[in-house]
Amino acid sequence: MRTLTTPPIYALSFPSSPRRARLQRRLHQVGLTCTFLPAPLTAMDVRALIATARAVAPERFEHRTAAVMLGHLALIRRFLEDTSAPHAIFCEDDIYLRKTIGRDLPAVVDEFEAWRLDVLLLGYLWPWKDTPALGEAGASGYRSYEYDADLWGTQMYMLSRRQAVHLVHTYTLDWALAHSPAEPFAADWIITKLGRRRRLAPMLAVEEGDIESTDPGQIDFHHRCAQAQYDPALYV
């Protein structure tokens, strides 16, 4: 009988951020660990990279969004360089974790393979409660759903190694400068939308709900997503 294992976990967070400390505490509570980037890029770093390359960013190029995307790609590259694992999990730092995630992940990985997926969303922005009668049921007790291009969020996701190779080889800063803003260089425009994909329900990670934004619509949407999914009895 094949032994089910938990894939490596990588998280995007700044070293001095209170969010990192909270995520580390929550991971410890559920018996998991993760790898962080030593120094994720900032919007200013992206501006400097573009200037060093003597390139010109397209009009309306989102430097902060590009920095986040490059951070995700750096984590994915770290996974490819440091391990031979067939898949890995990537997450952001402002998330609650399902209390049973450590116990449940191996079975979810088994279903990821059975479904032959490239990406499985484990945490995302979803302001509704799912209907248990719908979706494809798995032996893990979770259900998976197909999703359209208007689903957003990279709170937590699992990638196959094959898909990880494709992403880091294709979506470079040069690609972004050549294609943005027609094709935004953003994680939930690219990473979550390519290949064979599904989303898991209930989620293994739920966003805290507070975002750094001045857009009332975005603030309200993130709050509604957190309210719809977070249950203190189920998440830490």
C-alpha positions in Angstrom: 0.0 0.0 0.0 1.4 3.4 -1.0 2.3 5.7 2.0 0.6 9.1 1.7 2.7 12.0 2.6 2.3 15.7 3.1 3.9 17.9 0.4 6.3 20.7 1.2 4.7 24.0 2.1 6.0 27.5 1.0 4.7 30.8 2.3 5.0 34.4 1.0 5.7 36.8 3.9 8.0 39.5 4.9 10.5 38.6 7.7 9.3 41.2 10.2 5.6 41.0 9.4 3.2 40.2 12.3 1.4 38.1 9.7 4.4 35.8 9.5 4.4 35.3 13.3 0.7 34.5 13.2 1.1 32.0 10.4 4.0 30.3 12.1 2.0 30.0 15.3 -1.0 28.5 13.4 1.2 26.1 11.5 2.7 24.9 14.8 -0.8 24.4 16.2 -1.7 22.1 13.3 1.6 20.2 13.3 3.0 21.7 10.0 6.0 23.8 9.0 6.7 25.9 5.9 9.6 27.5 4.0 9.7 31.3 3.7 11.6 33.5 1.2 14.4 35.4 3.0 13.5 38.7 1.4 10.4 39.0 -0.9 10.4 41.7 -3.5 8.7 45.0 -3.0 7.2 47.4 -5.6 10.4 49.5 -5.3 12.5 46.4 -6.0 10.5 45.7 -9.2 11.0 49.3 -10.3 14.8 48.9 -9.7 14.9 45.6 -11.7 13.2 47.2 -14.6 15.5 50.2 -14.5 18.6 47.9 -14.3 17.4 46.0 -17.3 16.9 49.4 -19.1 13.4 48.3 -19.9 10.2 50.4 -19.8 7.2 49.3 -18.0 3.9 49.5 -19.9 1.4 52.2 -18.9 -0.7 51.1 -15.8 1.8 48.3 -15.0 1.1 47.3 -11.4 4.5 47.1 -9.7 3.1 45.9 -6.3 1.1 43.2 -8.0 4.1 42.2 -10.0 6.2 41.9 -6.8 3.7 39.5 -5.3 3.6 37.5 -8.5 7.4 37.3 -8.6 7.3 36.2 -4.9 5.1 33.3 -5.8 7.3 32.4 -8.7 10.4 32.5 -6.4 8.7 30.1 -4.0 7.8 27.8 -6.8 11.4 27.9 -8.1 12.6 27.1 -4.5 10.4 24.1 -4.5 11.9 22.9 -7.8 15.5 23.5 -6.8 15.4 22.2 -3.3 13.2 19.1 -3.6 12.2 16.3 -5.9 8.7 16.2 -4.5 5.9 15.6 -7.1 3.8 18.5 -5.8 4.0 21.4 -3.3 1.6 23.8 -1.5 2.0 27.6 -1.6 0.2 30.1 0.6 0.0 33.7 1.7 0.4 34.7 5.3 -2.9 36.3 6.2 -4.8 33.0 6.6 -6.5 30.8 9.1 -5.8 27.1 8.9 -8.3 24.3 9.2 -7.6 22.5 12.4 -7.5 19.1 10.7 -5.3 20.2 7.8 -2.3 18.1 8.9 -4.4 15.0 9.1 -6.3 15.7 5.9 -3.6 16.8 3.5 -2.3 13.3 2.6 -5.7 12.2 1.4 -6.2 15.4 -0.5 -2.9 14.9 -2.2 -4.0 11.4 -3.2 -7.1 12.9 -4.8 -5.1 15.6 -6.5 -3.2 12.8 -8.2 -6.4 10.8 -9.0 -8.0 13.8 -10.6 -4.7 14.4 -12.6 -4.7 18.1 -11.6 -2.2 20.8 -12.3 -3.5 23.1 -9.6 -5.9 22.6 -6.7 -7.1 25.7 -4.8 -7.1 25.0 -1.1 -7.9 28.6 0.0 -9.5 31.3 -2.2 -12.0 34.1 -2.3 -15.5 32.7 -2.2 -18.3 34.8 -0.5 -20.9 31.9 -0.5 -21.4 28.6 1.3 -21.0 25.6 -1.0 -23.8 23.1 -1.4 -22.5 19.7 -0.2 -24.8 17.9 -2.6 -22.8 19.4 -5.5 -19.2 18.9 -6.5 -17.2 15.7 -6.9 -16.8 13.9 -3.6 -13.5 12.4 -2.6 -12.4 9.7 -0.1 -10.9 12.5 2.0 -14.4 13.8 2.9 -13.8 17.0 0.9 -15.4 17.9 -2.4 -13.9 19.5 -5.5 -15.5 21.9 -7.9 -14.6 23.1 -11.4 -14.3 26.9 -11.5 -14.4 29.7 -14.1 -12.0 32.5 -14.8 -13.8 34.9 -12.4 -12.7 33.1 -9.3 -9.9 34.9 -7.4 -7.4 34.4 -4.7 -4.2 32.6 -4.0 -4.6 32.1 -0.3 -3.4 28.5 -0.6 -2.9 26.2 -3.6 -1.2 23.0 -4.6 0.8 22.6 -7.8 2.1 19.6 -9.7 5.8 19.7 -10.4 5.1 19.7 -14.1 3.0 22.8 -13.8 5.6 24.5 -11.5 8.2 24.0 -14.2 6.0 25.6 -16.8 5.2 28.6 -14.7 8.8 29.5 -13.8 10.1 29.0 -17.3 7.3 31.0 -18.9 6.2 33.9 -16.7 9.3 36.0 -16.2 9.5 39.7 -15.7 10.4 40.0 -19.4 7.1 38.3 -20.2 5.3 40.7 -17.9 6.7 43.8 -19.5 5.9 42.4 -22.9 2.3 41.4 -22.1 1.0 43.6 -19.3 -1.4 45.3 -18.8 -3.4 43.3 -21.4 -2.6 40.2 -19.5 -2.0 41.3 -15.9 1.1 39.9 -14.2 -0.8 38.7 -11.2 -0.9 35.3 -9.3 -4.7 34.9 -9.5 -4.7 35.9 -13.2 -2.1 33.3 -14.1 -1.1 30.6 -11.5 -4.7 29.7 -10.6 -6.1 29.9 -14.2 -3.8 27.5 -16.2 -3.9 23.8 -16.7 -6.3 21.3 -15.3 -7.8 22.9 -12.2 -10.3 22.5 -9.4 -11.1 24.1 -6.0 -11.5 22.2 -2.8 -14.4 22.7 -0.4 -14.4 23.2 2.5 -11.3 25.2 2.3 -8.1 24.3 4.1 -7.1 28.0 4.5 -9.4 31.0 4.9 -8.3 34.6 4.5 -8.4 36.8 7.6 -10.4 39.3 5.7 -8.5 42.6 6.3 -6.6 43.9 3.2 -4.4 46.8 2.5 -6.6 48.7 0.1 -8.5 52.0 -0.3 -11.1 50.4 -2.6 -14.4 50.0 -0.6 -15.6 47.4 -3.0 -12.4 45.2 -2.5 -12.5 45.7 1.2 -16.2 44.7 1.4 -15.6 41.6 -0.9 -12.7 40.3 1.2 -14.7 40.8 4.4 -17.7 38.9 3.0 -15.4 36.0 1.9 -13.9 35.7 5.4 -17.4 35.9 7.0 -18.8 33.2 4.7 -15.9 30.7 5.2 -14.4 31.3 8.7 -15.6 29.3 11.6 -13.5 29.5 14.8 -14.6 26.0 15.7 -13.0 24.7 12.5 -10.0 27.0 11.9 -7.1 28.4 14.0 
